[in-house]
Amino acid sequence: MIIMINSAGIEGFKNTRKGTNIAAQQTAITFCNRIIEKGFKTVRVRIQGIGPGRMGVIKGFELSGLNVVSITDDTRVSWNPPRPRKRRRI
């Protein structure tokens, strides 16, 4: 198992542009090109977090030509919600 990391900031997207679906798709495409250079043809995708980039990443993997075996959602869920704050009286 090889762990490779890539992000939209590494690709050159800065500030709020990092959170767009276009940045996610471009990051996934360049990431897949690096994976193909290493010699892999099939991958298992693990996605964390919610946001507009989720579908862009999956689309980028499909456009690059890699064989995606499985897509796993690994988003952390808080089972302990925050407590309500006391209201300030004036």
HELIX and SHEET records of a PDB file:
HELIX    1   1 ALA A    8  GLU A   11  1                                   4    
HELIX    2   2 ASN A   15  GLY A   19  5                                   5    
HELIX    3   3 ASN A   21  LYS A   38  1                                  18    
HELIX    4   4 GLY A   53  SER A   64  1                                  12    
SHEET    1   A 2 THR A  42  ILE A  47  0                                        
SHEET    2   A 2 ASN A  67  ASP A  73  1                                        
END                                                                             
